[in-house]
Structures are given as structure tokens and as C-alpha cells.
Amino acid sequence: MKELVEYLAKSLVDHPEDVHVNEVEGERTIILELSVSPEDMGKVIGKQGRIAKAIRTVVKAAAAKEGKKVSVEIL
């Protein structure tokens, strides 16, 4: 999952070297914390959060295929 979020984010931003994904495992879910350059924040979030929602949807679908629960937080 971490690699998927990293790949999606790097494809969207102007500064892919500033993309970092931190994986935090909880009891039932995995939280992926995505951090990007402040200049690229708008590109990752999108208008009215549409791109962020799309990233979360793709990751949840991939996680469901593996039987896991994953949430993506943009820092």
C-alpha cells in the first residue's frame, strides 16, 4: 500500500523527491501519512478534495483485495 500511495503522489507533483509516506500500524487499520512539498499540496488535494478522495478510493480498493483496512492522511 505504501508504494502505491508513493507512486500516485509522485506522479502528481512537481517535486517528487519531497514525497514521503509513513506507515503507522494500528490495531485494526494501517494509516498511511503522506507528506509533500508545500508547493505541491494543492495538486495532491485537488479542487474540493477530489484528487485526495480518488487516492483514498484506490488505496481502499487495493487494501480490500488483501483483506486490510487502510486510511490515507495528507499532512
Secondary structure, 3 states (H helix, E strand, C coil): CHHHHHHHHHHHCCCHHHCEEEEEECCCEEEEEEECCHHHHHHHHCHHHHHHHHHHHHHHHHHHHCCCEEEEEEC
